[in-house]
Amino acid sequence: MKIIFSKNLLSLRKEAGISQEELASKLFVTRQTISKWELGEVTPDLGKIQLIAEYFNTPVEELLFGQEINKNTSKTKDKVNQLFEEDDTDKDWHQKHQWREWQYKPINNGWEFLARYYWILCALAGMIWWFSRN
């Protein structure tokens, strides 16, 4: 995937009908810096790229890579978002398994320990009683 930032910056600036000096004053850089960006001699840092994208009201991906990346990622983003949306099945599962939250909370005192593990204590007491009879 080729970065075509310089071409995109030049075309966006010309579409907006502003000069290099006007853009430079909005981004707090010199006109020569804008010229170097458009010629592809240097690349701005990420903060400046974000400012440029906000100024031209365009996504950063479109500014860096062009139109084709935006179309593909929007479809992919929609599919991923659809997979991660919570639906009724998820809500039912969480309601049915709320006891697991209680099970994994830390034990704060002896009574909580007895409430959780009474069945082990009863089994141990039964084994001790069974072996102590003989």
DSSP file (Angstrom, degrees, kcal/mol; ACC not computed):
  #  RESIDUE AA STRUCTURE BP1 BP2  ACC     N-H-->O    O-->H-N    N-H-->O    O-->H-N    TCO  KAPPA ALPHA  PHI   PSI    X-CA   Y-CA   Z-CA
    1    1 A M              0   0    0      0, 0.0     2,-0.4     0, 0.0    64,-0.0   0.000 360.0 360.0 360.0 119.7    0.0    0.0    0.0
    2    2 A K        -     0   0    0     63,-0.1     2,-0.6     2,-0.0     0, 0.0  -0.676 360.0-130.1 -92.9 134.7    1.6    3.2   -1.2
    3    3 A I        +     0   0    0     -2,-0.4    62,-0.2     1,-0.1     3,-0.2  -0.723  26.2 176.0 -82.4 122.8    1.5    6.4    0.7
    4    4 A I     >  +     0   0    0     60,-2.7     4,-2.0    -2,-0.6     5,-0.2  -0.267  28.5 136.3-121.2  44.0    0.4    9.2   -1.6
    5    5 A F  H  >  +     0   0    0      1,-0.2     4,-2.9     2,-0.2     5,-0.2   0.907  67.6  54.3 -59.4 -46.0    0.1   12.0    0.9
    6    6 A S  H  > S+     0   0    0      1,-0.2     4,-2.1     2,-0.2    -1,-0.2   0.901 110.4  45.6 -61.6 -42.3    1.9   14.7   -1.2
    7    7 A K  H  > S+     0   0    0      2,-0.2     4,-2.4     1,-0.2    -1,-0.2   0.910 114.5  48.6 -66.0 -41.5   -0.5   14.2   -4.2
    8    8 A N  H  X S+     0   0    0     -4,-2.0     4,-2.7    55,-0.2     5,-0.2   0.898 110.2  50.9 -66.6 -40.0   -3.6   14.2   -1.9
    9    9 A L  H  X S+     0   0    0     -4,-2.9     4,-2.4     2,-0.2     5,-0.2   0.930 111.4  48.3 -62.8 -44.3   -2.4   17.3    0.0
   10   10 A L  H  X S+     0   0    0     -4,-2.1     4,-2.2    -5,-0.2    -2,-0.2   0.926 114.1  45.3 -62.2 -45.6   -1.9   19.2   -3.3
   11   11 A S  H  X S+     0   0    0     -4,-2.4     4,-2.5     2,-0.2    -2,-0.2   0.901 113.3  49.6 -68.3 -39.1   -5.3   18.2   -4.7
   12   12 A L  H  X S+     0   0    0     -4,-2.7     4,-2.1     2,-0.2    -1,-0.2   0.904 111.7  49.4 -64.8 -40.0   -7.2   19.0   -1.5
   13   13 A R  H  X>S+     0   0    0     -4,-2.4     5,-1.8    -5,-0.2     4,-0.8   0.918 113.0  45.9 -65.7 -42.6   -5.5   22.4   -1.3
   14   14 A K  H  <5S+     0   0    0     -4,-2.2     3,-0.3     2,-0.2    -2,-0.2   0.880 110.8  53.1 -69.2 -37.3   -6.3   23.2   -4.9
   15   15 A E  H  <5S+     0   0    0     -4,-2.5    -1,-0.2     1,-0.2    -2,-0.2   0.895 109.8  48.7 -61.8 -39.3  -10.0   22.0   -4.5
   16   16 A A  H  <5S-     0   0    0     -4,-2.1    -1,-0.2    -5,-0.2    -2,-0.2   0.682 109.4-130.6 -74.7 -16.2  -10.3   24.3   -1.4
   17   17 A G  T  <5 +     0   0    0     -4,-0.8     2,-0.3    -3,-0.3    -3,-0.2   0.854  58.8 134.9  72.2  35.1   -8.9   27.1   -3.5
   18   18 A I      < -     0   0    0     -5,-1.8    -1,-0.2     1,-0.0     2,-0.1  -0.833  50.7-121.6-115.7 156.3   -6.3   28.2   -0.9
   19   19 A S     >  -     0   0    0     -2,-0.3     4,-2.1     1,-0.1     5,-0.2  -0.374  28.7-107.1 -87.4 169.6   -2.7   29.1   -1.3
   20   20 A Q  H  > S+     0   0    0      1,-0.2     4,-2.6     2,-0.2     5,-0.1   0.873 120.7  54.4 -63.3 -36.4    0.3   27.5    0.3
   21   21 A E  H  > S+     0   0    0      2,-0.2     4,-2.2     1,-0.2    -1,-0.2   0.902 107.2  49.4 -65.3 -41.1    0.7   30.5    2.5
   22   22 A E  H  > S+     0   0    0      2,-0.2     4,-1.7     1,-0.2    -2,-0.2   0.933 113.9  45.5 -64.1 -44.9   -2.9   30.4    3.8
   23   23 A L  H  X S+     0   0    0     -4,-2.1     4,-1.9     1,-0.2    -2,-0.2   0.902 110.9  54.1 -64.2 -40.1   -2.6   26.7    4.6
   24   24 A A  H  X>S+     0   0    0     -4,-2.6     5,-2.4     1,-0.2     4,-0.8   0.898 107.3  50.2 -61.3 -40.9    0.8   27.3    6.3
   25   25 A S  H  <5S+     0   0    0     -4,-2.2     3,-0.2     1,-0.2    -1,-0.2   0.858 110.2  50.4 -67.7 -33.2   -0.7   30.0    8.5
   26   26 A K  H  <5S+     0   0    0     -4,-1.7    -1,-0.2     1,-0.2    -2,-0.2   0.838 117.1  40.0 -71.1 -31.8   -3.6   27.6    9.5
   27   27 A L  H  <5S-     0   0    0     -4,-1.9    -1,-0.2    -5,-0.1    -2,-0.2   0.426 109.9-120.7 -97.6  -0.4   -1.1   24.8   10.4
   28   28 A F  T  <5S+     0   0    0     -4,-0.8     2,-0.3    -3,-0.2    -3,-0.2   0.900  75.5 110.8  61.2  44.1    1.5   27.1   12.0
   29   29 A V  S   <S-     0   0    0     -5,-2.4    -1,-0.2    -6,-0.1     2,-0.1  -0.800  71.4 -90.6-132.0 177.2    4.3   26.2    9.6
   30   30 A T     >  -     0   0    0     -2,-0.3     4,-1.5     1,-0.1     3,-0.2  -0.467  30.3-115.5 -88.2 164.4    6.1   28.0    6.8
   31   31 A R  H  > S+     0   0    0      1,-0.2     4,-2.2     2,-0.2     5,-0.1   0.861 116.9  58.8 -64.3 -35.5    5.1   28.1    3.2
   32   32 A Q  H  > S+     0   0    0      1,-0.2     4,-2.3     2,-0.2    -1,-0.2   0.850 101.9  54.3 -63.0 -34.2    8.3   26.3    2.3
   33   33 A T  H  > S+     0   0    0      2,-0.2     4,-2.2    -3,-0.2    -1,-0.2   0.920 108.0  48.7 -65.2 -43.8    7.3   23.4    4.6
   34   34 A I  H  X S+     0   0    0     -4,-1.5     4,-2.4     1,-0.2    -2,-0.2   0.911 110.8  51.7 -61.1 -41.8    4.0   23.1    2.7
   35   35 A S  H  X S+     0   0    0     -4,-2.2     4,-1.9     1,-0.2    -2,-0.2   0.911 109.4  48.9 -61.9 -43.7    5.9   23.1   -0.6
   36   36 A K  H  X>S+     0   0    0     -4,-2.3     5,-1.8     2,-0.2     6,-1.0   0.871 110.7  51.3 -64.8 -37.0    8.2   20.4    0.6
   37   37 A W  H ><5S+     0   0    0     -4,-2.2     3,-0.5     1,-0.2    -2,-0.2   0.925 111.4  47.2 -64.3 -43.6    5.2   18.3    1.8
   38   38 A E  H 3<5S+     0   0    0     -4,-2.4    -2,-0.2     1,-0.2    -1,-0.2   0.810 112.4  49.1 -70.4 -29.8    3.5   18.7   -1.6
   39   39 A L  H 3<5S-     0   0    0     -4,-1.9    -1,-0.2    -5,-0.2    -2,-0.2   0.617 111.6-121.8 -82.2 -12.6    6.7   17.8   -3.5
   40   40 A G  T <<5S+     0   0    0     -4,-0.8    -3,-0.2    -3,-0.5    -4,-0.1   0.640  75.9 125.8  82.4  14.8    7.2   14.7   -1.3
   41   41 A E  S   <S+     0   0    0     -5,-1.8     2,-0.3    -6,-0.2    -4,-0.2   0.890  79.8   9.4 -72.2 -39.6   10.6   15.8   -0.1
   42   42 A V  S    S-     0   0    0     -6,-1.0    -2,-0.3    -9,-0.2    -1,-0.2  -0.915  70.7-135.1-135.2 163.0    9.6   15.5    3.6
   43   43 A T        -     0   0    0     -2,-0.3    -6,-0.1    -3,-0.1    -5,-0.0  -0.960  24.0-120.5-120.1 137.8    6.6   14.1    5.4
   44   44 A P        -     0   0    0      0, 0.0     2,-0.0     0, 0.0   -11,-0.0  -0.281  34.5 -99.8 -70.6 161.4    4.9   15.9    8.3
   45   45 A D     >  -     0   0    0      1,-0.1     4,-2.2     4,-0.0     3,-0.3  -0.277  40.3 -97.0 -74.8 170.9    4.7   14.3   11.7
   46   46 A L  H  > S+     0   0    0      1,-0.2     4,-2.2     2,-0.2     5,-0.2   0.831 122.0  57.0 -62.6 -34.4    1.5   12.6   12.8
   47   47 A G  H  > S+     0   0    0      2,-0.2     4,-1.9     1,-0.2    -1,-0.2   0.913 109.2  45.3 -62.9 -42.3    0.2   15.6   14.7
   48   48 A K  H  > S+     0   0    0     -3,-0.3     4,-2.7     2,-0.2    -2,-0.2   0.882 109.9  54.9 -69.0 -37.7    0.4   17.8   11.6
   49   49 A I  H  X S+     0   0    0     -4,-2.2     4,-2.5     1,-0.2    -2,-0.2   0.911 108.3  49.6 -60.4 -41.1   -1.2   15.0    9.5
   50   50 A Q  H  X S+     0   0    0     -4,-2.2     4,-2.4     2,-0.2    -1,-0.2   0.907 110.8  49.5 -63.4 -42.1   -4.1   15.0   12.0
   51   51 A L  H  X S+     0   0    0     -4,-1.9     4,-2.6     2,-0.2    -2,-0.2   0.906 111.0  49.6 -63.1 -41.4   -4.4   18.8   11.8
   52   52 A I  H  X S+     0   0    0     -4,-2.7     4,-2.4     2,-0.2    -2,-0.2   0.927 110.8  49.8 -63.0 -44.4   -4.4   18.7    8.0
   53   53 A A  H  X>S+     0   0    0     -4,-2.5     5,-2.5     1,-0.2     4,-0.5   0.911 113.0  46.6 -61.8 -42.1   -7.1   16.0    7.9
   54   54 A E  H ><5S+     0   0    0     -4,-2.4     3,-0.5     3,-0.2    -1,-0.2   0.897 110.6  52.9 -66.1 -39.9   -9.3   18.0   10.3
   55   55 A Y  H 3<5S+     0   0    0     -4,-2.6    -2,-0.2     1,-0.2    -1,-0.2   0.921 117.1  36.9 -62.7 -44.4   -8.8   21.2    8.3
   56   56 A F  H 3<5S-     0   0    0     -4,-2.4    -1,-0.2    -5,-0.2    -2,-0.2   0.422 109.1-125.0 -88.6   1.9   -9.9   19.5    5.1
   57   57 A N  T <<5 +     0   0    0     -3,-0.5    -3,-0.2    -4,-0.5    -4,-0.1   0.938  67.5 126.3  55.0  53.0  -12.5   17.4    6.9
   58   58 A T      < -     0   0    0     -5,-2.5    -1,-0.2    -6,-0.1    -2,-0.1  -0.970  66.2 -97.7-136.4 149.6  -11.2   14.1    5.6
   59   59 A P     >  -     0   0    0      0, 0.0     4,-1.9     0, 0.0     5,-0.1  -0.351  29.9-122.9 -66.2 150.6  -10.1   10.9    7.3
   60   60 A V  H  > S+     0   0    0      1,-0.2     4,-2.4     2,-0.2     5,-0.2   0.886 111.8  56.4 -60.7 -40.1   -6.4   10.5    7.9
   61   61 A E  H  >>S+     0   0    0      1,-0.2     4,-3.1     2,-0.2     5,-0.6   0.902 107.9  47.5 -60.5 -41.1   -6.4    7.2    6.0
   62   62 A E  H  >5S+     0   0    0      3,-0.2     4,-1.2     1,-0.2    -1,-0.2   0.878 111.2  51.6 -67.8 -36.9   -7.9    8.9    2.9
   63   63 A L  H  <5S+     0   0    0     -4,-1.9   -55,-0.2     1,-0.2    -2,-0.2   0.893 119.5  34.9 -65.7 -39.8   -5.3   11.7    3.2
   64   64 A L  H  <5S+     0   0    0     -4,-2.4   -60,-2.7    -5,-0.1    -2,-0.2   0.905 134.7  18.5 -81.9 -43.1   -2.4    9.2    3.4
   65   65 A F  H  <5S-     0   0    0     -4,-3.1     3,-0.2     1,-0.3    -3,-0.2   0.622 100.8-120.5-111.2 -16.6   -3.5    6.4    1.1
   66   66 A G     X< -     0   0    0     -4,-1.2     4,-0.7    -5,-0.6     3,-0.4  -0.511  46.2 -48.2 103.5-174.8   -6.3    7.7   -1.1
   67   67 A Q  H >> S+     0   0    0      1,-0.2     4,-1.3    -2,-0.2     3,-0.7   0.858 120.1  65.7 -67.9 -40.0   -9.9    6.8   -1.8
   68   68 A E  H 3> S+     0   0    0      1,-0.3     4,-1.6    -3,-0.2    -1,-0.2   0.812  97.4  54.6 -62.0 -31.7   -9.6    3.1   -2.2
   69   69 A I  H 3> S+     0   0    0     -3,-0.4     4,-2.4     1,-0.2    -1,-0.3   0.874 104.1  55.7 -67.7 -36.3   -8.5    2.3    1.3
   70   70 A N  H <X S+     0   0    0     -3,-0.7     4,-1.6    -4,-0.7    -1,-0.2   0.879 106.5  49.8 -65.2 -38.9  -11.5    4.1    2.8
   71   71 A K  H  X S+     0   0    0     -4,-1.3     4,-1.3     2,-0.2    -1,-0.2   0.919 113.8  44.5 -67.0 -43.6  -14.0    2.0    0.8
   72   72 A N  H  X S+     0   0    0     -4,-1.6     4,-2.0     1,-0.2    -2,-0.2   0.911 113.7  48.5 -68.8 -42.8  -12.4   -1.3    1.9
   73   73 A T  H  X S+     0   0    0     -4,-2.4     4,-3.3     1,-0.2     5,-0.2   0.825 105.1  58.5 -71.2 -29.2  -12.0   -0.4    5.5
   74   74 A S  H  X S+     0   0    0     -4,-1.6     4,-2.1    -5,-0.2    -1,-0.2   0.907 108.5  45.9 -67.5 -37.6  -15.5    0.8    5.9
   75   75 A K  H  X S+     0   0    0     -4,-1.3     4,-2.0     2,-0.2    -2,-0.2   0.925 115.5  46.4 -66.1 -43.6  -16.9   -2.6    4.9
   76   76 A T  H  X S+     0   0    0     -4,-2.0     4,-2.5     1,-0.2    -2,-0.2   0.917 111.6  51.0 -65.0 -43.3  -14.4   -4.4    7.1
   77   77 A K  H  X S+     0   0    0     -4,-3.3     4,-2.8     1,-0.2     5,-0.2   0.901 108.9  52.1 -61.2 -40.7  -15.2   -2.1   10.0
   78   78 A D  H  X S+     0   0    0     -4,-2.1     4,-2.0    -5,-0.2    -1,-0.2   0.910 110.8  47.4 -62.3 -42.2  -18.9   -2.7    9.6
   79   79 A K  H  X S+     0   0    0     -4,-2.0     4,-1.7     2,-0.2    -2,-0.2   0.919 113.9  46.4 -65.5 -43.8  -18.4   -6.5    9.6
   80   80 A V  H  X S+     0   0    0     -4,-2.5     4,-1.7     1,-0.2    -2,-0.2   0.920 112.7  49.8 -65.6 -43.7  -16.2   -6.3   12.7
   81   81 A N  H  X S+     0   0    0     -4,-2.8     4,-0.8     1,-0.2    -1,-0.2   0.876 108.5  53.7 -62.2 -37.2  -18.6   -4.0   14.5
   82   82 A Q  H  < S+     0   0    0     -4,-2.0     3,-0.4    -5,-0.2    -1,-0.2   0.874 107.6  51.0 -64.7 -37.2  -21.5   -6.3   13.7
   83   83 A L  H  < S+     0   0    0     -4,-1.7    -1,-0.2     1,-0.2    -2,-0.2   0.857 113.2  44.9 -67.8 -34.4  -19.6   -9.2   15.2
   84   84 A F  H  < S+     0   0    0     -4,-1.7    -1,-0.2    -5,-0.1    -2,-0.2   0.483  85.1 111.4 -92.8  -2.0  -19.0   -7.4   18.5
   85   85 A E  S  < S-     0   0    0     -4,-0.8     2,-0.5    -3,-0.4    -3,-0.0  -0.491  71.9-120.5 -70.9 140.8  -22.4   -5.9   19.0
   86   86 A E        -     0   0    0     -2,-0.2     2,-0.2     4,-0.1    -1,-0.1  -0.699  36.9-178.3 -84.8 127.4  -24.3   -7.4   21.9
   87   87 A D     >  -     0   0    0     -2,-0.5     4,-1.8     1,-0.0     3,-0.3  -0.497  45.3 -83.0-114.7-173.1  -27.5   -9.0   21.0
   88   88 A D  H  > S+     0   0    0      1,-0.2     4,-2.4     2,-0.2     5,-0.2   0.830 124.5  58.7 -63.0 -33.7  -30.3  -10.8   22.9
   89   89 A T  H  > S+     0   0    0      1,-0.2     4,-2.1     2,-0.2    -1,-0.2   0.916 106.3  48.0 -62.7 -42.8  -28.4  -14.1   23.0
   90   90 A D  H  > S+     0   0    0     -3,-0.3     4,-2.4     2,-0.2    -1,-0.2   0.910 110.3  51.7 -63.9 -42.4  -25.5  -12.4   24.8
   91   91 A K  H  X S+     0   0    0     -4,-1.8     4,-2.1     1,-0.2    -2,-0.2   0.912 109.8  49.5 -62.5 -42.6  -27.8  -10.8   27.3
   92   92 A D  H  X S+     0   0    0     -4,-2.4     4,-2.2     1,-0.2    -1,-0.2   0.921 110.3  50.7 -61.7 -43.3  -29.5  -14.1   28.1
   93   93 A W  H  X S+     0   0    0     -4,-2.1     4,-1.3     1,-0.2    -2,-0.2   0.916 110.7  48.6 -62.1 -43.8  -26.1  -15.8   28.6
   94   94 A H  H  < S+     0   0    0     -4,-2.4    -1,-0.2     1,-0.2    -2,-0.2   0.871 111.2  50.0 -65.7 -36.4  -24.9  -13.1   31.0
   95   95 A Q  H >< S+     0   0    0     -4,-2.1     3,-0.8     1,-0.2    -1,-0.2   0.879 111.4  48.6 -69.2 -36.6  -28.1  -13.2   33.0
   96   96 A K  H 3< S+     0   0    0     -4,-2.2     3,-0.3     1,-0.2    -1,-0.2   0.734 114.9  45.3 -74.1 -21.6  -27.9  -17.0   33.4
   97   97 A H  T >< S+     0   0    0     -4,-1.3     3,-1.0    -5,-0.2     4,-0.5  -0.011  70.7 115.2-114.8  30.2  -24.3  -16.9   34.4
   98   98 A Q  T X>  +     0   0    0     -3,-0.8     3,-1.0     1,-0.2     4,-1.0   0.775  67.1  70.9 -68.5 -24.9  -24.3  -14.1   37.0
   99   99 A W  H 3> S+     0   0    0     -3,-0.3     4,-2.0     1,-0.3    -1,-0.2   0.783  86.8  66.5 -62.7 -25.6  -23.4  -16.6   39.7
  100  100 A R  H <> S+     0   0    0     -3,-1.0     4,-1.6     1,-0.2    -1,-0.3   0.846  94.3  57.2 -66.3 -31.8  -19.9  -16.9   38.2
  101  101 A E  H <4 S+     0   0    0     -3,-1.0     4,-0.5    -4,-0.5    -1,-0.2   0.926 108.6  46.3 -61.9 -42.9  -19.2  -13.3   39.1
  102  102 A W  H >< S+     0   0    0     -4,-1.0     3,-0.8     1,-0.2    -2,-0.2   0.879 108.8  57.1 -64.9 -38.1  -19.9  -14.2   42.8
  103  103 A Q  H 3< S+     0   0    0     -4,-2.0    -1,-0.2     1,-0.2    -2,-0.2   0.833 110.3  42.0 -64.9 -33.4  -17.8  -17.3   42.5
  104  104 A Y  T 3< S+     0   0    0     -4,-1.6    -1,-0.2    -3,-0.2    -2,-0.2   0.390  85.8 111.2-100.1   3.7  -14.7  -15.4   41.4
  105  105 A K  S <  S-     0   0    0     -3,-0.8     2,-0.0    -4,-0.5    -3,-0.0  -0.452  80.7 -94.0 -70.8 152.1  -14.9  -12.4   43.8
  106  106 A P        -     0   0    0      0, 0.0     2,-0.5     0, 0.0    -1,-0.1  -0.349  36.8-113.8 -67.9 149.1  -12.2  -12.4   46.5
  107  107 A I        -     0   0    0      1,-0.1     3,-0.1    -3,-0.1    -3,-0.0  -0.738  31.9-177.8 -85.4 122.6  -13.0  -13.9   49.8
  108  108 A N        +     0   0    0     -2,-0.5     2,-0.3     1,-0.1    -1,-0.1   0.738  60.4   3.3 -95.6 -26.1  -13.1  -11.2   52.5
  109  109 A N  S  > S-     0   0    0      1,-0.0     4,-1.4     0, 0.0     3,-0.2  -0.911  79.1 -91.1-152.0 177.5  -13.8  -13.2   55.6
  110  110 A G  H  > S+     0   0    0     -2,-0.3     4,-2.5     1,-0.2     5,-0.2   0.808 116.7  59.8 -66.3 -32.1  -14.3  -16.7   57.1
  111  111 A W  H  > S+     0   0    0      1,-0.2     4,-2.3     2,-0.2    -1,-0.2   0.892 104.2  49.7 -67.0 -38.1  -18.1  -16.7   56.6
  112  112 A E  H  > S+     0   0    0     -3,-0.2     4,-2.0     2,-0.2    -1,-0.2   0.894 109.9  52.1 -64.9 -38.5  -17.7  -16.2   52.8
  113  113 A F  H  X S+     0   0    0     -4,-1.4     4,-2.7     1,-0.2    -2,-0.2   0.936 110.8  47.1 -61.6 -45.6  -15.2  -19.1   52.8
  114  114 A L  H  X S+     0   0    0     -4,-2.5     4,-0.6     1,-0.2    -2,-0.2   0.886 110.7  52.7 -64.0 -38.0  -17.7  -21.3   54.6
  115  115 A A  H  < S+     0   0    0     -4,-2.3     3,-0.2     1,-0.2    -1,-0.2   0.862 116.6  38.7 -66.5 -34.8  -20.6  -20.3   52.3
  116  116 A R  H  < S+     0   0    0     -4,-2.0     3,-0.2     1,-0.2    -2,-0.2   0.871 127.5  29.7 -82.7 -37.6  -18.6  -21.2   49.2
  117  117 A Y  H  X S+     0   0    0     -4,-2.7     4,-1.9    -5,-0.2     3,-0.5  -0.008  74.7 120.1-118.6  29.8  -16.8  -24.3   50.3
  118  118 A Y  H  X S+     0   0    0     -4,-0.6     4,-2.6     1,-0.2     5,-0.2   0.851  75.2  58.9 -61.7 -33.4  -19.1  -25.9   52.9
  119  119 A W  H  > S+     0   0    0     -3,-0.2     4,-1.7     2,-0.2    -1,-0.2   0.836 106.0  47.3 -68.2 -32.8  -19.4  -29.0   50.7
  120  120 A I  H  > S+     0   0    0     -3,-0.5     4,-2.6     2,-0.2    -1,-0.2   0.903 112.2  50.1 -72.2 -40.9  -15.6  -29.6   50.9
  121  121 A L  H  X S+     0   0    0     -4,-1.9     4,-2.6     1,-0.2    -2,-0.2   0.896 110.3  50.1 -64.1 -39.5  -15.6  -29.0   54.7
  122  122 A C  H  X S+     0   0    0     -4,-2.6     4,-2.3     2,-0.2    -1,-0.2   0.908 111.3  48.7 -64.9 -40.9  -18.5  -31.5   55.1
  123  123 A A  H  X S+     0   0    0     -4,-1.7     4,-2.3     2,-0.2    -2,-0.2   0.915 112.9  47.4 -64.9 -43.0  -16.6  -34.1   53.0
  124  124 A L  H  X S+     0   0    0     -4,-2.6     4,-2.6     2,-0.2     5,-0.2   0.912 111.6  50.3 -64.6 -42.3  -13.4  -33.6   55.0
  125  125 A A  H  X S+     0   0    0     -4,-2.6     4,-2.4     1,-0.2    -2,-0.2   0.909 111.2  49.8 -62.4 -40.7  -15.3  -33.8   58.3
  126  126 A G  H  X S+     0   0    0     -4,-2.3     4,-2.4     2,-0.2    -2,-0.2   0.889 111.3  48.2 -64.4 -39.6  -17.0  -37.1   57.1
  127  127 A M  H  X S+     0   0    0     -4,-2.3     4,-2.5     2,-0.2     5,-0.2   0.917 111.9  49.1 -67.3 -42.0  -13.7  -38.6   56.1
  128  128 A I  H  X S+     0   0    0     -4,-2.6     4,-1.9     1,-0.2    -2,-0.2   0.925 113.1  47.5 -62.7 -43.7  -12.1  -37.6   59.4
  129  129 A W  H  X S+     0   0    0     -4,-2.4     4,-0.9    -5,-0.2    -1,-0.2   0.918 111.9  50.8 -62.5 -43.1  -15.0  -39.1   61.3
  130  130 A W  H  X S+     0   0    0     -4,-2.4     4,-0.5     1,-0.2     3,-0.5   0.916 114.9  41.3 -63.8 -44.6  -14.9  -42.3   59.2
  131  131 A F  H  < S+     0   0    0     -4,-2.5     3,-0.3     1,-0.2    -1,-0.2   0.751 111.1  56.5 -77.6 -23.0  -11.1  -42.9   59.7
  132  132 A S  H  < S+     0   0    0     -4,-1.9    -1,-0.2    -5,-0.2    -2,-0.2   0.638  93.3  70.6 -82.8 -12.7  -11.2  -42.0   63.4
  133  133 A R  H  <        0   0    0     -4,-0.9    -1,-0.2    -3,-0.5    -2,-0.2   0.848 360.0 360.0 -69.4 -33.7  -13.9  -44.6   64.2
  134  134 A N     <        0   0    0     -4,-0.5    -1,-0.2    -3,-0.3    -2,-0.1   0.461 360.0 360.0 -85.7 360.0  -11.5  -47.5   63.7
